[in-house]
Amino acid sequence: MIVKLIILINYIIKLMQKYTDKVNNIFKGGSGNNYNGGRKKLTHFLNFPINDKKFIETFYAFTDEVKKINYWIDNSFHIAEILQFSTNLHFTLCVMNLQSNDDITKLNDIILKLQPKIKEILENKTLVLTPDKFDNFGNQNNAKVIFLKMKEDESYKKLIKIIEDTMAELLKEKLLDPADSKINLHMTIFNTTFMNSKKGFAAKDIYETINKFVFPPFEVNELRLSKMGLNKKTELYDTIYSYSLL
């Protein structure tokens, strides 16, 4: 009960911090969008949303288990508070800077053109991925993101092929910065930025617990173009276009 109360209090603080950051950014002359190392701001991203019913149900059960873990980050917030929302689970294909409606239309034309090739890669079959273990970026003693890896089976290789072909077309049309073209397929599960924190934590301390949890194979049947950053009202990513992989 106490843990749940603290989580609720921290959630309220998180919302207040979002508002404060937005106000501070306005006074600095910003727009509230994310910037990538001083380069042009990243405005959109292509992603594969995870909406497989059985996987989502398992994620709910996983969330309940995480809430039971006695682990606090920097003595400030509970590990459960940096969990991804089930409604926002996804694989990122790539991030882009689309400045105009013409750019968005051009990207849409590219994906529509690629759809027959994508279905050919999938051999007109549903893409099913199998989760593996958890991992993190950087040092396990100072992690900011923990993600769920996938087993590199034939389905995984097909997904990588789809990403490679899509990126090649986007690079050709100058819709994708070469600096953002490295394939780094992962499903973010924990992220300290969800609590507006820049501090890392010792991910290795919870691996023994969370890696006991088995996630089922799941279908990937959709590709989306979404806006960067969560919609403040819905806490979801705004979808511009959606494409079936079936």
Rosetta silent file (secondary structure, phi, psi, omega in degrees, C-alpha in Angstrom):
SEQUENCE: MIVKLIILINYIIKLMQKYTDKVNNIFKGGSGNNYNGGRKKLTHFLNFPINDKKFIETFYAFTDEVKKINYWIDNSFHIAEILQFSTNLHFTLCVMNLQSNDDITKLNDIILKLQPKIKEILENKTLVLTPDKFDNFGNQNNAKVIFLKMKEDESYKKLIKIIEDTMAELLKEKLLDPADSKINLHMTIFNTTFMNSKKGFAAKDIYETINKFVFPPFEVNELRLSKMGLNKKTELYDTIYSYSLL
SCORE:     score description
SCORE:     0.000 S_00000001
   1 L     0.000  -42.955 -179.389    0.000    0.000    0.000 S_00000001
   2 H   -65.106  -41.437  179.622    2.825    2.390    0.918 S_00000001
   3 H   -61.117  -44.183 -179.703    4.686    1.593   -2.310 S_00000001
   4 H   -62.423  -38.682  179.390    1.552    2.298   -4.379 S_00000001
   5 H   -65.394  -42.832  179.707    1.043    5.614   -2.543 S_00000001
   6 H   -65.060  -39.727  178.278    4.642    6.675   -3.185 S_00000001
   7 H   -61.224  -42.275  179.344    4.306    5.694   -6.851 S_00000001
   8 H   -63.287  -44.274  179.645    1.159    7.850   -7.115 S_00000001
   9 H   -61.601  -43.930  179.965    2.889   10.817   -5.466 S_00000001
  10 H   -66.535  -32.189  177.427    5.875   10.499   -7.792 S_00000001
  11 H   -64.595  -40.959  177.691    3.532   10.284  -10.793 S_00000001
  12 H   -64.170  -41.703  177.838    1.973   13.613   -9.775 S_00000001
  13 H   -62.271  -38.580  178.994    5.460   15.102   -9.368 S_00000001
  14 H   -60.868  -44.967  179.347    6.328   13.762  -12.820 S_00000001
  15 H   -63.511  -40.832  178.623    3.340   15.554  -14.379 S_00000001
  16 H   -64.272  -38.376  179.903    4.246   18.790  -12.576 S_00000001
  17 H   -66.060  -38.831  177.557    7.839   18.479  -13.817 S_00000001
  18 H   -59.162  -43.811 -179.253    6.615   18.035  -17.409 S_00000001
  19 H   -64.821  -43.833 -179.831    4.629   21.247  -17.102 S_00000001
  20 H   -62.047  -44.202  179.480    7.585   23.108  -15.563 S_00000001
  21 H   -61.374  -40.159 -179.295    9.954   21.899  -18.285 S_00000001
  22 H   -64.415  -44.542  179.267    7.513   23.005  -20.977 S_00000001
  23 H   -63.054  -45.914  179.599    7.171   26.486  -19.446 S_00000001
  24 H   -60.480  -37.909 -179.771   10.939   26.837  -19.024 S_00000001
  25 H   -67.450  -36.273  177.822   11.445   25.809  -22.638 S_00000001
  26 H   -62.473  -43.230 -179.666    8.992   28.433  -23.851 S_00000001
  27 H   -68.172  -23.399  177.250   10.926   31.159  -22.023 S_00000001
  28 L   -84.965   -4.361  179.556   14.107   29.854  -23.631 S_00000001
  29 L    89.907   12.983 -178.661   12.453   30.222  -27.043 S_00000001
  30 L   -90.908  179.883 -178.540   12.031   26.456  -27.629 S_00000001
  31 L  -117.474   -1.843  179.841    9.056   24.499  -28.797 S_00000001
  32 L    89.444    0.775  179.708    9.205   21.547  -26.429 S_00000001
  33 L   -87.145  159.636  178.501   10.445   19.110  -29.092 S_00000001
  34 L   -78.979  145.411  176.056   13.432   16.782  -28.665 S_00000001
  35 L  -118.733  150.415 -174.350   16.743   17.678  -30.260 S_00000001
  36 L  -112.988   88.483  176.115   19.434   15.255  -31.309 S_00000001
  37 L    59.454   34.125  177.569   22.858   16.511  -30.289 S_00000001
  38 L    84.232   -5.129  176.917   22.325   20.021  -31.690 S_00000001
  39 L   -81.614 -175.221  179.721   21.309   18.737  -35.125 S_00000001
  40 L   -57.196  144.502 -176.608   17.898   19.317  -36.676 S_00000001
  41 L   -65.215  144.923  177.517   15.089   18.324  -34.338 S_00000001
  42 L   -86.561  123.545 -172.207   13.644   14.862  -34.677 S_00000001
  43 L  -109.715  -28.841 -174.776    9.966   15.179  -35.484 S_00000001
  44 E  -142.597  163.270  173.739    8.713   11.720  -36.481 S_00000001
  45 E  -148.464  146.017  173.801    9.592    8.042  -36.260 S_00000001
  46 E   -91.887  135.372 -175.941    8.639    4.847  -38.053 S_00000001
  47 E  -150.472  158.284  174.419    7.777    2.021  -35.686 S_00000001
  48 E  -105.270  104.085 -179.207    6.248   -1.404  -35.350 S_00000001
  49 E   -69.868  148.210  177.578    3.614   -1.195  -32.566 S_00000001
  50 L  -103.298  106.934 -178.883    3.136   -4.188  -30.291 S_00000001
  51 L  -128.880   20.451  176.945   -0.579   -4.901  -29.988 S_00000001
  52 L   -66.884  122.785 -172.753   -0.589   -8.696  -29.717 S_00000001
  53 H   -56.858  -47.355 -177.301   -3.280   -9.491  -27.124 S_00000001
  54 H   -65.565  -38.902  179.209   -1.454  -12.344  -25.363 S_00000001
  55 H   -65.144  -43.471 -179.728    1.787  -10.361  -25.163 S_00000001
  56 H   -62.935  -41.635  177.548   -0.012   -7.329  -23.697 S_00000001
  57 H   -61.397  -39.694  177.717   -1.746   -9.506  -21.106 S_00000001
  58 H   -66.691  -36.672  179.081    1.642  -10.943  -20.138 S_00000001
  59 H   -65.236  -37.910  175.752    3.070   -7.434  -19.894 S_00000001
  60 H   -59.063  -45.622  179.762    0.284   -6.494  -17.437 S_00000001
  61 H   -63.934  -39.097  177.718    1.265   -9.487  -15.272 S_00000001
  62 H   -61.993  -43.293  178.799    4.932   -8.475  -15.577 S_00000001
  63 H   -58.642  -42.151  178.636    4.053   -4.940  -14.437 S_00000001
  64 H   -62.044  -39.117  179.761    2.358   -6.348  -11.333 S_00000001
  65 H   -68.846  -39.024 -180.000    5.480   -8.369  -10.520 S_00000001
  66 H   -63.162  -35.891  179.190    7.763   -5.365  -10.996 S_00000001
  67 H   -63.180  -21.073 -179.510    5.677   -3.403   -8.488 S_00000001
  68 L   -86.193  -13.310 -178.107    6.574   -6.037   -5.886 S_00000001
  69 L   -71.638  131.028  178.618   10.323   -5.587   -6.369 S_00000001
  70 L   -86.750   75.603 -178.157   11.949   -3.713   -3.512 S_00000001
  71 L  -141.638  122.645 -179.120   14.133   -1.516   -5.712 S_00000001
  72 E  -119.332  139.752 -178.731   14.329    2.270   -5.692 S_00000001
  73 E   -94.211  119.882  178.363   16.354    4.431   -8.078 S_00000001
  74 L    55.501   27.535 -178.857   18.516    7.055   -6.386 S_00000001
  75 L    55.963   24.183 -174.959   16.208    6.708   -3.352 S_00000001
  76 L  -116.234  -43.363 -178.232   13.750    8.835   -5.321 S_00000001
  77 E  -145.921  152.615 -176.359   11.387    6.621   -7.314 S_00000001
  78 E   -75.760  149.846 -178.760   10.413    2.979   -7.595 S_00000001
  79 H   -56.079  -31.679 -179.012   11.584    0.841  -10.535 S_00000001
  80 H   -65.753  -20.705 -176.965    7.940    0.361  -11.620 S_00000001
  81 H   -76.595  -11.074  178.095    7.662    4.088  -12.313 S_00000001
  82 H  -109.106   17.900  174.914    9.994    3.904  -15.301 S_00000001
  83 E   -73.634  143.202  173.340    8.072    1.096  -17.004 S_00000001
  84 L   -66.095  146.853  172.742    6.832    1.694  -20.530 S_00000001
  85 L   -70.881  141.189  179.832    3.042    2.007  -20.921 S_00000001
  86 H   -59.295  -32.221 -178.971    1.573   -1.140  -22.496 S_00000001
  87 H   -73.094  -11.671 -177.642   -0.168    1.071  -25.085 S_00000001
  88 H  -113.364    9.434  179.102    3.195    2.467  -26.229 S_00000001
  89 L   -64.802  133.143 -177.235    5.195   -0.744  -26.647 S_00000001
  90 E  -166.723  165.384  166.068    6.935   -0.731  -30.027 S_00000001
  91 E  -104.883  132.231  175.627   10.074   -1.326  -32.070 S_00000001
  92 E   -87.884  126.942  175.403   11.566    1.819  -33.585 S_00000001
  93 E   -81.631  -51.024  176.790   12.555    1.466  -37.236 S_00000001
  94 E  -167.221  160.959  176.742   14.127    4.934  -37.507 S_00000001
  95 E  -113.435  146.587 -172.686   13.785    8.556  -36.373 S_00000001
  96 E  -141.986  165.768  172.978   13.555   11.464  -38.807 S_00000001
  97 L  -114.033   96.300  179.531   13.301   15.198  -39.264 S_00000001
  98 L  -103.769  110.667 -170.312   10.235   15.796  -41.473 S_00000001
  99 L   -90.380  -17.247 -173.892    9.814   19.544  -41.875 S_00000001
 100 L  -144.811  168.068  175.458    6.813   19.802  -44.154 S_00000001
 101 H   -63.777  -29.471  177.510    3.679   18.066  -45.379 S_00000001
 102 H   -63.667  -40.328  177.651    5.570   17.406  -48.613 S_00000001
 103 H   -62.447  -43.350 -178.996    8.142   15.381  -46.644 S_00000001
 104 H   -65.583  -41.715  178.049    5.375   13.387  -44.968 S_00000001
 105 H   -63.991  -41.526  179.315    3.640   12.777  -48.314 S_00000001
 106 H   -62.547  -42.383  178.445    6.932   11.683  -49.881 S_00000001
 107 H   -63.694  -42.623  178.874    7.529    9.231  -47.030 S_00000001
 108 H   -59.553  -42.528  178.950    4.007    7.856  -47.380 S_00000001
 109 H   -61.803  -38.492 -179.880    4.583    7.278  -51.091 S_00000001
 110 H   -64.070  -46.545 -178.283    7.817    5.406  -50.307 S_00000001
 111 H   -65.418  -41.489  178.748    6.145    3.054  -47.816 S_00000001
 112 H   -62.110  -37.938  178.237    3.221    2.382  -50.150 S_00000001
 113 H   -66.996  -33.064 -177.304    5.710    1.589  -52.900 S_00000001
 114 H   -81.795  -17.871 -173.914    7.587   -0.771  -50.558 S_00000001
 115 H   -54.111  -45.639  177.854    4.526   -2.655  -49.315 S_00000001
 116 H   -59.768  -37.712  179.692    4.535   -5.311  -52.081 S_00000001
 117 H   -68.615  -37.958  178.196    8.243   -5.932  -51.415 S_00000001
 118 H   -62.161  -44.716 -179.921    7.608   -6.166  -47.661 S_00000001
 119 H   -66.013  -30.621  177.209    4.892   -8.772  -48.228 S_00000001
 120 H   -68.091  -41.929  177.898    7.268  -10.634  -50.508 S_00000001
 121 H   -61.124  -40.283 -179.130    9.914  -10.707  -47.748 S_00000001
 122 L   -80.264   -5.902 -179.576    7.297  -12.021  -45.340 S_00000001
 123 L    55.448   36.663  179.528    6.140  -14.557  -47.952 S_00000001
 124 L    56.672   29.901  177.825    2.564  -13.463  -47.212 S_00000001
 125 L  -117.352  153.841  177.685    2.877  -14.896  -43.706 S_00000001
 126 L   -69.252  134.408  179.190    2.351  -13.229  -40.341 S_00000001
 127 E   -80.834  121.038  179.934    5.603  -12.094  -38.733 S_00000001
 128 E  -120.220  121.048  179.466    6.034  -13.727  -35.315 S_00000001
 129 E  -105.034  148.923 -179.303    8.895  -12.663  -33.034 S_00000001
 130 L  -115.574  117.720 -179.917   10.132  -14.539  -29.980 S_00000001
 131 E   -64.261  149.980  177.173   11.348  -12.535  -26.942 S_00000001
 132 E  -115.792 -131.881 -179.380   14.688  -13.387  -25.375 S_00000001
 133 E   -96.784  172.397  175.193   16.316  -11.868  -22.294 S_00000001
 134 E   -84.217  152.337  176.955   16.529   -8.302  -21.021 S_00000001
 135 E  -149.931  175.742  179.766   19.546   -6.125  -21.770 S_00000001
 136 E  -142.451  161.945  174.645   20.573   -2.482  -21.454 S_00000001
 137 L   -84.452  140.716  175.261   22.535    0.161  -23.292 S_00000001
 138 L    74.140 -150.710 -175.216   25.956    0.984  -21.882 S_00000001
 139 L   -75.388  132.321  178.970   27.196   -0.024  -18.442 S_00000001
 140 L   -63.870  -20.910  179.554   25.013   -2.352  -16.376 S_00000001
 141 L   -86.461   -7.832 -177.988   25.937   -0.307  -13.308 S_00000001
 142 L  -146.236   53.655 -176.690   24.671    2.933  -14.831 S_00000001
 143 E   -85.159  148.849  174.801   21.819    2.030  -17.182 S_00000001
 144 L  -116.424  -23.393 -179.428   19.082    4.396  -18.285 S_00000001
 145 E  -133.297  128.981  170.305   17.212    2.043  -20.621 S_00000001
 146 E  -112.743  131.327 -178.331   16.439   -1.665  -20.249 S_00000001
 147 E  -127.223  162.015  178.384   15.027   -3.347  -23.330 S_00000001
 148 E   -97.492  120.771  179.010   13.715   -6.758  -24.279 S_00000001
 149 E   -81.194  159.511  176.079   15.839   -8.534  -26.860 S_00000001
 150 E  -112.192  149.544  174.606   14.443  -10.819  -29.533 S_00000001
 151 L   -70.339  133.241 -173.994   15.762  -14.222  -30.575 S_00000001
 152 L   -84.381   65.130  179.300   17.574  -13.794  -33.874 S_00000001
 153 L   -92.402 -166.986 -177.255   15.604  -16.424  -35.757 S_00000001
 154 H   -63.088  -39.170  178.911   14.283  -16.344  -39.343 S_00000001
 155 H   -63.095  -41.903  178.275   11.417  -13.973  -38.459 S_00000001
 156 H   -60.669  -44.220 -179.194   13.866  -11.572  -36.832 S_00000001
 157 H   -63.641  -35.507  176.973   16.065  -11.629  -39.944 S_00000001
 158 H   -64.863  -41.243  179.016   13.034  -10.833  -42.105 S_00000001
 159 H   -63.610  -41.689  177.373   12.247   -7.817  -39.939 S_00000001
 160 H   -61.252  -40.261  178.923   15.849   -6.611  -40.244 S_00000001
 161 H   -62.802  -41.169  177.516   15.590   -6.977  -44.043 S_00000001
 162 H   -61.651  -42.631  179.861   12.424   -4.839  -44.063 S_00000001
 163 H   -64.753  -44.962 -179.587   14.202   -2.183  -42.003 S_00000001
 164 H   -59.934  -46.288 -178.589   17.268   -2.201  -44.259 S_00000001
 165 H   -65.665  -39.028  179.399   15.194   -1.801  -47.439 S_00000001
 166 H   -66.713  -45.793  179.776   13.089    0.977  -45.911 S_00000001
 167 H   -61.513  -39.267 -179.558   16.113    2.884  -44.652 S_00000001
 168 H   -59.339  -42.906  179.208   17.807    2.605  -48.056 S_00000001
 169 H   -69.014  -39.619  179.648   14.845    4.312  -49.738 S_00000001
 170 H   -67.126  -36.959  176.853   14.606    7.011  -47.067 S_00000001
 171 H   -66.283  -40.994 -179.722   18.322    7.758  -47.383 S_00000001
 172 H   -61.276  -37.499 -178.963   18.011    7.947  -51.154 S_00000001
 173 L   -91.422    6.593  177.876   15.217   10.535  -50.828 S_00000001
 174 L    59.822   33.184  175.333   17.128   12.427  -48.091 S_00000001
 175 L   -96.584   -9.178 -179.185   14.348   11.888  -45.562 S_00000001
 176 L  -128.009  127.713  176.906   16.729   10.106  -43.199 S_00000001
 177 L   -72.261  130.935  178.415   19.963   11.508  -41.797 S_00000001
 178 H   -52.957  -30.482  179.562   22.839    8.995  -42.274 S_00000001
 179 H   -66.476  -18.813 -178.853   23.691    9.585  -38.598 S_00000001
 180 H  -107.017   15.958 -172.806   20.299    8.072  -37.691 S_00000001
 181 L   -99.096    6.024  177.687   20.518    5.079  -40.029 S_00000001
 182 L   -75.219  129.789  179.399   22.160    2.562  -37.691 S_00000001
 183 L   -77.929  123.736 -179.305   19.829   -0.385  -37.014 S_00000001
 184 L  -141.180   66.385 -173.675   19.321   -0.840  -33.302 S_00000001
 185 L   -68.212  122.776  178.820   16.181   -2.943  -32.991 S_00000001
 186 L  -160.696  157.402  175.598   14.910   -3.105  -29.414 S_00000001
 187 E  -113.500  106.456 -178.459   11.733   -2.891  -27.357 S_00000001
 188 E   -66.758  129.068  178.900   12.155   -0.377  -24.532 S_00000001
 189 E  -113.088  -43.636  176.247   10.676   -1.651  -21.256 S_00000001
 190 E  -121.365  139.426  179.174   12.297    0.609  -18.633 S_00000001
 191 E  -152.184  119.617 -176.806   13.481    4.165  -19.273 S_00000001
 192 H   -65.670  -20.810  179.155   14.565    6.691  -16.619 S_00000001
 193 H   -67.417  -17.353  176.391   13.473    9.582  -18.863 S_00000001
 194 H   -64.118  -18.878  176.268    9.883    8.576  -18.077 S_00000001
 195 H  -111.742   21.278 -179.292   10.578   10.183  -14.696 S_00000001
 196 L    53.339   36.468 -179.669   12.515   13.096  -16.249 S_00000001
 197 L  -109.716  139.091  177.029   15.679   11.664  -14.741 S_00000001
 198 L  -101.493    0.082 -177.960   19.116   11.729  -16.339 S_00000001
 199 L   -86.360  146.368  177.282   20.567    9.417  -13.710 S_00000001
 200 L   -93.739  179.952  178.751   21.286    5.779  -14.382 S_00000001
 201 E  -148.103  166.618 -177.013   20.828    2.777  -12.123 S_00000001
 202 L   -81.772   88.412 -177.358   22.356   -0.660  -11.547 S_00000001
 203 L   -59.487  -32.934 -177.516   20.304   -2.723  -14.004 S_00000001
 204 H   -60.122  -22.799 -178.098   22.226   -5.866  -13.070 S_00000001
 205 H   -70.661  -19.954 -178.936   20.572   -5.759   -9.630 S_00000001
 206 H  -113.842   -3.692 -178.012   17.148   -6.620  -11.055 S_00000001
 207 H   -60.141  -41.281 -178.640   18.098   -8.885  -13.975 S_00000001
 208 H   -58.744  -36.455 -179.175   17.916  -12.067  -11.908 S_00000001
 209 H   -76.828  -51.502 -173.243   14.322  -11.203  -10.999 S_00000001
 210 H   -75.131  -25.222  179.591   12.960   -9.889  -14.295 S_00000001
 211 L   -77.135   -4.491  173.782   14.698  -12.474  -16.486 S_00000001
 212 L   -78.120  -18.686 -177.048   12.688  -15.187  -14.744 S_00000001
 213 L   -82.081  129.601 -177.440    9.627  -13.787  -16.480 S_00000001
 214 L  -105.471  121.025  176.515    8.851  -15.457  -19.818 S_00000001
 215 L   -94.748  141.583 -177.823    7.171  -13.420  -22.546 S_00000001
 216 L   -79.521  159.936  171.242    5.291  -15.284  -25.290 S_00000001
 217 L   -59.045  153.166 -177.033    5.966  -15.020  -29.031 S_00000001
 218 E  -145.374  156.110 -179.925    3.901  -12.251  -30.605 S_00000001
 219 E   -87.441  142.315  170.890    2.713  -11.049  -33.977 S_00000001
 220 E  -116.673  111.689 -172.750    3.969   -7.883  -35.661 S_00000001
 221 L  -128.943   13.886 -175.226    1.400   -6.861  -38.254 S_00000001
 222 E  -149.927  145.912  172.671    1.611   -3.090  -38.565 S_00000001
 223 E  -121.372  135.882 -178.286    4.018   -0.270  -39.397 S_00000001
 224 E  -127.742  148.101  165.788    3.294    3.286  -38.236 S_00000001
 225 E  -103.041  119.988 -176.487    4.550    6.785  -38.848 S_00000001
 226 E  -126.555  158.494  174.827    4.213    8.600  -35.529 S_00000001
 227 E   -79.112  144.834  175.382    5.098   11.982  -34.090 S_00000001
 228 L   -68.437  144.235  176.902    8.003   12.178  -31.676 S_00000001
 229 L    84.193  143.175 -179.728    7.021   12.736  -28.063 S_00000001
 230 L   -75.650  143.509  171.519    3.891   11.676  -26.237 S_00000001
 231 L   -64.651  126.020 -174.468    0.648   13.553  -26.686 S_00000001
 232 L   -62.638  -28.286 -178.326    0.248   15.402  -23.375 S_00000001
 233 L   -83.750  -41.571 -173.774   -3.471   14.629  -23.182 S_00000001
 234 L   -98.212  -16.160 -173.711   -3.502   10.966  -24.189 S_00000001
 235 L    59.522   28.525  177.072    0.042    9.903  -23.129 S_00000001
 236 L  -122.100  164.113  172.565    0.189    8.158  -26.521 S_00000001
 237 L   -83.470  130.464  178.142    2.211    8.699  -29.692 S_00000001
 238 L   -71.927  126.294 -179.769    0.132   10.456  -32.357 S_00000001
 239 E   -93.484  128.378  178.335   -0.113    8.253  -35.464 S_00000001
 240 E   -92.206  -48.765  177.730    0.074    9.975  -38.853 S_00000001
 241 E  -136.527  151.139  176.471   -0.092    6.885  -41.078 S_00000001
 242 E  -131.926  136.090 -177.264   -0.596    3.177  -40.464 S_00000001
 243 E  -127.867  132.355  178.553    0.374    0.361  -42.860 S_00000001
 244 E   -78.787  141.538  175.412   -0.626   -3.289  -42.697 S_00000001
 245 L   -97.754   -0.291 -177.137    2.109   -5.917  -43.006 S_00000001
 246 L   -88.871    0.000    0.000   -0.418   -8.611  -43.853 S_00000001
